[in-house]
């Protein structure tokens, strides 16, 4: 096939321009990314040969080779891995078919504008497009590849000007070779000489020492290549032999996060089945933490052989931010995602990983409160999903949760700390859900508890609306919503019998709006509030479901009246003296709407409310 010229996808073209024209201080990452891609290709070939015994592929000496040519100013990174077909080259390199592309471009532009060059360069690997980083150091890039088992290969070439060429080649070796025509070295512009053997060694030792395949280069004047990396799997090396920087770089490799991890977790099991795990907690929430198309899971190896990325069977959904590696000793190498999901050993490993992660977070909370506070601020919303998804570990999850409360405007509290502060006579943990802290604190439901000095948890995350109904108690103490249930019986209210007629009449007037009208002692300054029964869905949750397009039956709530409030007393008197007065009925409707507004609810008929209010104000003058 003749040489074909193709335009880059629009987003790819924008990214190339950022790579070429923006200023970056750490261009070394291009070599890290090319070596990482080569390592992945070797992993995939090894796995493919286990799965397909008929695959015609040479696996006798799998390795990565770095070849420098100072005379022609080129640097080549070559592997003899899985390789790519023509369609894969066009799909993977000519197109950025990744979720989050727009966000990446925006972040890169912002970093470049702010001259945060290091952070911008480190973002390169985050979206799986490390190949493009070659254009930071090269005037042009040539890729020659042949997929294992295929009869011919493909040559791809571009100067990053908006187009690339592609053609078939008959004599391409198995694997992939990326050749970068390097820009001139310029110390003033932080452009090292990437053909210098010492520069190559420095970058490989810093970024790729843990890669399990040999990374080779032939120094000038040498006849035999030398291996630049130690190759021993980082998770298999004793803790005393691994530096924090090596762990941090390995975390960057598996997570594509440019920051250092917040916490490193090692786990090793021996006996009936053996495995090793090296896990990391990030210091910032991944950009896709709450995206529907997010990736989650850890890398799965079997006896140092790479099996799959993002093994979801090893990590539950609510711990999707955990990154790392699990290396099992007794699994079959020829496994699929479906088989892994059903494997008994995988399920046992998963249980132990979850317990270890939760215990690590608990220990962090005690030993390093500042680090825990960072973790919870970034990942707490996801962790709370486990209160619904993982009933077996619900108690452990509750122990590591923190919640805003009325005790402190700035510092959240654990449930254990809440219990320690409970005054004598308080037998419940009080909470309220809502859209914001301000809305909850100004809610009429808070009045009596505030007057008594009782602490209330202020739950404002959307997930809080859901999990609270699944968690009836903590450590033997009931958890109670202050916006549900009955606070008092009518017999406990002095002269309650005088309100019987008012309650019955208001129930008829507001029959379309409420299920019942009753007295309460939960109010001290407000005339009325709306509550639900203990099993009712909250208005916020109902609104969330409707926003997602789910049809929900309308839930009528209960209107509670403060029998000591002058407005309620006056309305009772007016009803007794003028039972058929339309003005009294209008006041009852206003009372309901005021209670709805006070809790941040939406009026069903705002125009009616405004009209009634204007009429009442007019008659008061």
C-alpha positions in Angstrom: 0.0 0.0 0.0 1.3 3.5 -0.9 2.1 6.1 1.7 -1.1 7.6 3.1 -1.3 11.1 4.7 -3.9 11.4 7.5 -4.9 14.3 9.7 -4.8 14.0 13.4 -8.0 14.0 15.4 -8.8 17.6 16.5 -7.9 16.9 20.2 -4.7 15.2 19.2 -3.7 18.2 17.1 -4.3 20.5 20.0 -2.3 18.3 22.3 0.6 18.2 19.9 0.7 21.9 19.7 0.9 22.1 23.5 3.7 19.6 23.5 5.7 21.4 20.9 5.2 25.0 21.8 4.8 25.0 25.6 7.8 25.2 27.9 8.4 22.2 30.2 11.2 21.8 32.7 11.2 18.0 32.9 11.4 16.6 29.4 12.9 13.4 30.7 9.4 11.9 31.1 9.3 11.2 27.4 11.8 8.4 27.8 10.0 7.1 30.9 6.8 6.9 28.8 8.4 5.2 25.8 10.1 2.6 28.1 6.8 2.1 30.0 4.9 1.5 26.7 7.6 -1.0 25.6 7.4 -2.8 28.9 3.6 -3.1 28.6 4.0 -4.5 25.1 6.3 -7.2 26.5 3.8 -8.1 29.2 1.1 -8.4 26.7 3.1 -10.7 24.4 4.0 -13.0 27.3 0.4 -13.3 28.3 -0.8 -13.7 24.7 1.6 -16.7 24.2 0.2 -18.4 27.3 -3.3 -18.0 26.0 -2.6 -18.8 22.3 -0.3 -21.7 21.9 -0.4 -21.4 18.1 0.8 -17.8 18.1 4.0 -17.5 16.0 6.1 -15.2 18.1 9.6 -15.2 19.4 9.7 -14.9 23.2 13.3 -16.3 23.7 14.8 -12.9 24.7 12.1 -10.3 25.5 13.7 -7.0 26.3 13.7 -3.2 25.8 16.6 -1.7 23.8 17.6 2.0 23.8 19.8 3.0 20.9 21.4 6.4 20.7 23.0 7.9 17.5 24.8 11.1 18.4 25.9 11.7 14.8 22.3 11.8 13.4 20.8 13.1 16.7 18.3 10.2 17.0 17.2 8.1 19.9 15.3 4.8 19.4 13.4 2.8 22.0 12.8 -0.7 20.7 11.0 -3.7 22.1 10.2 -7.2 20.7 6.8 -7.3 22.3 3.2 -7.7 21.0 3.4 -4.9 18.4 0.5 -3.2 16.6 -1.5 -3.7 13.5 -2.2 -0.8 11.1 -5.7 -0.3 12.5 -4.3 -0.2 16.1 -1.7 2.4 15.1 -4.3 4.6 13.6 -6.7 4.1 16.6 -4.1 4.4 19.4 -1.8 7.0 18.0 -3.7 9.1 15.5 -6.7 9.4 17.8 -7.2 10.3 21.4 -10.2 8.1 22.1 -10.0 8.6 25.8 -12.5 10.0 28.3 -11.3 13.2 30.0 -9.4 14.5 26.9 -11.0 18.0 27.2 -10.1 18.1 30.9 -6.5 17.1 30.2 -6.1 19.8 27.6 -7.6 22.4 29.9 -5.3 21.3 32.7 -2.2 21.3 30.5 -3.0 24.8 29.2 -3.5 26.1 32.8 -0.3 24.5 33.9 1.6 26.0 31.0 0.1 29.4 31.5 1.0 29.3 35.1 4.5 28.0 34.2 3.9 24.9 36.3 6.0 23.0 33.8 6.9 20.0 36.0 3.2 19.3 36.8 2.2 19.8 33.2 4.8 17.3 31.9 3.9 14.7 34.5 0.3 14.9 33.3 1.4 13.3 30.1 1.1 9.7 31.3 -2.2 10.2 33.2 -4.4 9.7 30.2 -2.5 6.9 28.5 -1.0 9.1 25.8 2.7 9.0 26.8 3.7 8.5 23.2 2.9 12.2 22.4 5.5 13.3 24.9 8.2 12.4 22.3 7.3 15.7 20.5 8.6 17.7 23.5 12.2 16.7 22.5 11.9 15.7 18.9 11.4 17.5 15.6 9.8 14.3 14.2 8.9 10.8 15.4 9.0 7.6 13.4 7.3 4.4 14.6 7.8 1.0 13.0 5.8 -1.9 14.3 4.7 -5.4 13.5 2.1 -7.3 15.5 3.3 -10.7 16.7 2.1 -13.4 14.3 1.5 -10.9 11.4 3.3 -11.1 8.1 4.1 -7.5 7.6 4.4 -4.3 9.6 3.6 -0.6 9.6 5.6 2.6 9.5 4.1 5.8 11.0 5.8 9.2 10.9 4.9 12.7 11.9 6.5 16.1 12.5 3.6 17.0 14.8 2.3 19.6 12.4 -1.3 18.2 12.2 -0.8 15.2 9.9 1.0 11.9 9.9 1.9 9.4 7.2 1.4 5.7 7.4 2.5 2.9 5.1 3.0 -0.9 5.1 6.5 -2.3 5.4 7.3 -5.9 4.6 10.5 -6.4 6.7 9.5 -4.9 10.0 10.7 -7.0 13.0 8.3 -8.2 15.7 7.5 -5.5 18.2 7.7 -1.7 18.1 10.5 0.8 17.5 10.0 4.5 18.2 12.7 6.8 16.7 12.9 10.4 17.8 14.7 12.9 15.7 16.0 15.0 18.6 16.1 18.7 18.9 19.5 20.3 19.6 20.7 20.0 23.1 20.3 23.4 24.9 21.3 23.8 28.5 19.7 27.3 28.7 16.4 25.8 27.5 16.7 22.7 29.8 17.1 20.4 26.8 19.6 17.7 27.8 21.6 15.7 25.2 19.5 12.5 25.1 22.1 10.7 23.1 24.5 11.0 26.1 24.9 7.5 27.7 25.0 9.0 31.2 21.7 10.9 30.6 20.0 7.7 29.4 21.3 5.7 32.4 20.2 8.5 34.8 16.6 8.5 33.5 16.3 4.7 33.4 17.6 4.3 36.9 15.3 7.0 38.2 12.1 6.0 36.5 12.3 2.4 35.2 14.6 0.5 37.5 11.6 -1.6 38.8 10.5 -2.8 35.3 10.8 -6.6 35.2 12.2 -6.7 31.6 15.9 -5.9 30.8 16.4 -2.4 29.5 19.6 -2.6 27.4 21.9 -0.1 25.6 25.3 -0.4 24.0 27.7 2.3 25.1 30.0 3.9 22.6 32.9 1.6 21.8 31.4 -1.4 23.6 30.7 -4.6 21.7 28.1 -6.0 24.1 25.0 -4.3 25.4 24.6 -3.5 29.1 21.5 -3.8 31.2 20.5 -0.5 32.9 17.8 -1.7 35.4 17.8 -4.2 38.2 14.6 -5.8 37.0 13.5 -7.3 40.3 9.9 -6.7 41.0 9.6 -4.0 43.5 6.9 -5.8 45.5 9.2 -8.8 45.8 12.1 -6.9 47.3 12.5 -6.5 51.1 11.2 -3.3 52.5 14.7 -2.4 53.7 16.1 -2.6 50.1 13.5 -0.2 48.6 13.6 3.6 49.0 10.6 5.9 49.4 11.5 7.4 46.1 11.4 4.0 44.3 8.0 3.4 45.8 6.8 6.8 44.7 8.1 6.3 41.2 6.4 2.9 41.0 3.2 4.5 42.2 3.5 7.0 39.3 4.0 4.2 36.9 0.9 2.2 37.9 -1.4 5.2 38.6 -0.2 7.9 36.1 -0.4 10.4 38.9 2.5 12.9 39.1 2.2 13.3 42.8 3.7 11.1 45.5 1.3 8.6 47.2 -0.2 9.4 50.5 0.4 5.9 51.9 2.2 2.7 50.8 0.7 -0.7 51.8 2.6 -3.9 51.6 0.9 -7.3 52.1 2.3 -10.8 51.8 0.5 -14.1 52.5 1.9 -17.6 52.7 0.3 -21.0 53.4 -2.7 -22.4 51.5 -2.2 -19.8 48.8 0.5 -17.3 48.4 0.5 -13.8 47.1 2.2 -10.4 47.4 0.6 -7.0 47.2 1.9 -3.5 46.9 -0.8 -0.9 47.1 -1.0 2.8 47.3 -3.4 5.4 48.6 -3.3 8.6 46.5 -2.9 12.1 48.0 -5.6 13.5 45.7 -8.8 12.1 44.3 -8.3 10.8 40.7 -10.0 13.0 38.1 -12.3 10.2 37.1 -13.3 9.2 40.7 -16.9 9.9 40.1 -17.1 9.5 36.3 -19.3 6.7 35.0 -16.6 5.4 32.6 -13.9 5.4 35.3 -11.2 2.7 35.5 -10.6 0.9 38.7 -8.7 -2.0 40.1 -5.1 -3.0 40.5 -2.6 -4.8 38.2 -2.7 -8.6 38.5 0.4 -10.7 38.0 0.8 -14.5 38.4 4.3 -15.6 39.3 5.7 -12.2 38.0 3.8 -12.6 34.7 1.5 -9.7 33.9 -2.1 -10.8 33.5 -4.3 -7.7 33.4 -4.6 -4.0 34.2 -7.5 -2.7 36.3 -8.5 -6.0 37.9 -11.8 -5.0 39.3 -12.3 -8.3 41.1 -9.6 -7.4 43.6 -10.9 -4.0 44.7 -14.5 -3.1 45.5 -16.1 -0.1 43.9 -15.8 2.1 47.0 -12.0 1.6 47.1 -11.6 2.3 43.4 -8.9 4.9 44.1 -6.5 2.3 45.4 -3.7 1.5 42.9 -0.9 -1.1 42.9 0.0 -4.7 42.1 -1.1 -8.1 43.3 1.1 -11.0 42.4 -0.5 -14.4 43.0 1.5 -17.7 43.0 -1.2 -20.3 42.3 -3.6 -18.8 39.8 -3.7 -20.1 36.2 -1.9 -17.9 33.7 -4.7 -18.4 31.2 -7.4 -16.5 32.9 -10.0 -13.9 31.7 -11.7 -11.2 33.7 -14.8 -13.4 33.9 -12.8 -16.3 35.4 -11.0 -14.1 37.8 -14.2 -12.6 39.1 -15.4 -16.1 40.0 -12.1 -17.4 41.4 -12.2 -18.4 45.1 -8.6 -17.4 45.7 -9.2 -14.0 44.1 -12.2 -13.5 46.4 -10.1 -14.4 49.5 -7.3 -12.0 48.4 -9.9 -9.3 47.9 -11.2 -9.7 51.4 -7.7 -9.4 52.9 -6.8 -6.4 50.7 -10.0 -4.6 51.8 -9.3 -5.3 55.5 -5.7 -4.2 55.1 -6.7 -0.9 53.4 -9.3 -0.1 56.0 -7.0 -0.9 58.9 -4.3 1.2 57.3 -6.7 4.2 57.1 -7.7 3.6 60.7 -4.1 3.5 61.8 -3.4 6.7 59.8 -6.2 8.5 61.6 -4.6 7.7 64.9 -0.9 8.1 64.0 -1.1 10.9 61.5 -4.3 12.9 61.8 -3.2 15.5 59.2 -2.5 12.8 56.6 -5.9 11.2 57.4 -7.6 14.5 57.1 -6.1 14.9 53.6 -7.3 11.4 52.7 -10.8 11.9 53.9 -11.3 15.2 52.2 -10.3 13.7 48.9 -11.7 10.2 49.1 -14.3 10.2 51.9 -17.3 10.4 49.6 -16.2 7.3 47.8 -15.4 5.4 51.0 -18.9 6.0 52.3 -20.4 4.1 49.4 -19.0 1.0 51.1 -21.6 1.5 53.9 -24.1 0.4 51.2 -22.0 -2.0 49.1 -20.1 -3.9 51.8 -22.2 -4.8 54.8 -19.5 -7.3 56.0 -17.1 -4.5 56.6 -19.7 -1.8 57.6 -18.5 -1.5 61.2 -14.9 -1.1 60.0 -15.9 1.6 57.5 -17.9 3.5 60.1 -14.8 3.6 62.3 -12.8 5.4 59.7 -15.6 7.8 58.6 -15.6 11.5 59.6 -18.6 13.8 59.5 -19.1 17.5 59.9 -21.1 18.3 63.1 -22.3 21.2 65.2 -19.5 20.5 67.7 -16.9 22.2 65.5 -17.3 24.5 62.5 -14.0 23.4 60.9 -13.1 19.9 62.1 -15.2 16.9 61.3 -15.8 14.2 63.9 -15.7 10.4 64.1 -18.6 8.6 65.5 -16.5 7.3 68.4 -15.6 10.9 69.3 -19.2 11.9 69.1 -20.2 9.2 71.5 -17.5 10.3 74.0 -19.1 13.8 74.0 -22.7 12.6 74.5 -24.1 14.1 77.7 -25.7 11.9 80.3 -29.2 11.0 79.3 -28.6 11.2 75.5 -29.1 7.7 74.1 -29.0 8.4 70.3 -26.6 9.8 67.7 -28.4 12.6 66.0 -28.0 13.5 62.4 -29.7 15.4 59.6 -29.1 15.3 55.8 -29.4 18.2 53.6 -27.9 20.1 50.6 -25.6 22.3 52.6 -24.3 22.9 56.1 -26.0 26.3 56.2 -29.3 24.9 55.2 -29.2 22.2 58.0 -28.0 24.6 60.7 -30.8 27.0 59.9 -33.4 24.3 59.8 -36.3 24.4 62.3 -35.5 20.8 63.2 -32.3 22.0 64.9 -34.0 24.3 67.5 -34.8 22.0 70.4 -31.5 20.0 70.1 -29.5 23.2 69.9 -31.3 24.5 73.0 -30.5 21.3 74.9 -26.8 21.4 73.7 -27.0 18.1 71.8 -24.5 17.6 68.9 -25.9 16.9 65.4 -24.0 15.3 62.5 -24.5 17.5 59.4 -24.6 15.1 56.4 -24.4 17.0 53.1 -22.9 14.5 50.6 -25.4 13.0 48.2 -24.4 9.5 49.2 -25.3 10.4 52.8 -29.0 10.5 51.8 -28.7 6.8 50.9 -26.5 5.1 53.4 -28.2 6.4 56.6 -31.2 4.2 56.0 -28.9 1.2 55.9 -27.0 2.0 59.1 -29.4 1.9 62.1 -26.7 2.1 64.8 -23.0 2.5 65.7 -21.4 0.5 68.4 -24.8 -0.2 69.9 -26.0 3.4 69.8 -29.0 4.1 67.5 -28.5 6.7 64.8 -31.6 9.0 64.5 -32.6 11.5 62.0 -33.9 14.7 63.6 -36.1 15.3 60.6 -38.0 12.0 61.0 -40.2 10.4 63.6 -42.4 11.9 66.3 -40.8 14.1 68.9 -43.7 14.2 71.3 -47.2 12.9 71.8 -50.1 15.2 72.3 -50.6 14.0 75.8 -47.2 15.6 76.7 -48.4 19.0 75.7 -50.1 21.1 78.2 -53.7 21.7 77.2 -53.2 19.6 74.1 -56.9 18.9 73.9 -57.5 22.5 72.8 -55.6 21.9 69.6 -57.6 18.8 68.5 -60.0 20.8 66.4 -57.2 22.9 64.8 -55.2 19.7 63.9 -58.2 18.0 62.3 -59.2 21.1 60.4 -55.7 21.8 59.1 -55.4 18.2 58.0 -58.4 18.7 55.8 -57.2 22.1 54.4 -53.8 20.7 53.6 -54.9 17.2 52.6 -53.3 17.5 49.2 -50.0 18.5 50.7 -49.5 16.6 54.0 -50.3 13.2 55.4 -51.0 14.5 58.9 -50.9 17.6 61.1 -49.7 17.1 64.7 -48.0 18.9 67.7 -44.3 18.7 68.4 -41.7 19.7 71.0 -38.8 19.8 68.6 -39.4 23.5 67.9 -38.5 26.4 70.1 -38.8 29.5 67.9 -40.4 28.4 64.6 -44.1 27.9 64.3 -44.0 24.7 62.2 -41.8 22.2 60.4 -42.2 19.2 58.0 -41.0 15.8 59.0 -41.2 12.3 57.6 -41.9 8.9 59.2 -38.8 6.9 60.1 -39.0 4.8 56.9 -39.8 7.7 54.5 -37.5 8.9 51.8 -36.0 12.3 52.4 -37.1 15.2 50.0 -33.5 15.5 48.9 -33.2 11.8 48.0 -36.5 12.0 46.2 -35.3 15.0 44.2 -32.1 13.1 43.3 -34.0 10.1 41.9 -36.2 12.4 39.9 -33.2 14.2 38.5 -31.9 10.8 37.3 -35.2 10.3 35.4 -36.7 7.8 37.8 -40.5 8.0 38.3 -41.1 8.4 42.0 -44.5 8.4 43.8 -45.0 11.6 45.7 -44.4 11.2 49.4 -46.6 13.3 51.6 -45.0 14.4 54.8 -46.2 15.4 58.3 -46.7 19.0 59.4 -45.7 19.6 63.0 -46.9 22.6 64.9 -45.2 24.4 67.8 -48.1 24.7 70.3 -46.3 27.6 72.2 -45.7 29.8 69.1 -48.0 32.9 69.0 -48.9 32.3 65.3 -50.1 28.8 66.0 -52.0 29.9 69.1 -53.6 32.8 67.1 -54.6 30.5 64.3 -56.2 28.1 66.8 -58.2 31.0 68.2 -59.2 32.3 64.8 -60.4 28.8 63.8 -62.4 28.4 67.0 -64.1 31.8 66.5 -64.5 31.8 62.7 -64.4 28.1 61.5 -65.5 29.0 58.0 -63.1 31.9 57.5 -61.2 31.6 54.2 -58.4 33.9 55.6 -57.7 31.3 58.4 -57.4 28.6 55.7 -55.0 30.8 53.7 -52.9 31.3 56.9 -52.7 27.5 57.3 -51.4 27.2 53.7 -48.9 29.9 54.4 -47.8 28.1 57.5 -47.1 24.9 55.5 -45.2 26.8 52.8 -43.1 28.6 55.3 -42.1 25.3 56.9 -41.2 24.0 53.4 -39.1 27.1 52.6 -37.4 26.9 56.0 -35.9 23.5 55.3 -34.8 24.5 51.8 -37.6 22.9 49.9 -39.3 23.9 46.7 -42.8 25.3 46.6 -45.2 23.5 44.4 -47.0 26.8 43.6 -44.8 29.8 44.2 -47.3 32.2 42.6 -50.0 31.2 45.1 -47.6 31.7 48.0 -46.7 35.1 46.9 -50.3 36.1 46.4 -51.3 34.8 49.8 -48.4 36.5 51.5 -49.1 39.8 49.8 -52.8 39.6 50.9 -51.9 38.8 54.5 -49.4 41.7 54.6 -51.9 44.1 53.2 -54.4 43.2 55.9 -51.8 43.6 58.6 -51.3 47.3 57.7 
